[in-house]
């Protein structure tokens, strides 16, 4: 009986660890880590390719991408000179995660200033 009583909390804890993720992370964390750890191994074009594929896969499975995903993708588009795509990603991040509004608005203002040059 004692084993049963002690085993139930452990079983519940382990069951909680296997709960499905709210987000489809894909390679997002790996891309971010590599971009900081070894930037030469993660050029923006390659990161865009990987993240776009992850986004398509997430959509196909009806899952959402994590916070910061669209912001990072927007930054990559900005770095590669695709300003319209960058604007779209920043606006998407802002719409999906309203807590990012202040930061995304700042990026959008800066993007507008760059476009005006």
Secondary structure, DSSP 8 states (H G I E B T S, - for coil): -HHHHHHHHHHHHHHHHT---SB--TTHHHHHHHHHH-GGGS-HHHHHHHHHHHHHHHHHTT-B--TTHHHHHHHHHHHTT-HHHHHHHHHHHHHH-GGGHHHHHHHHHHHHHHHH-
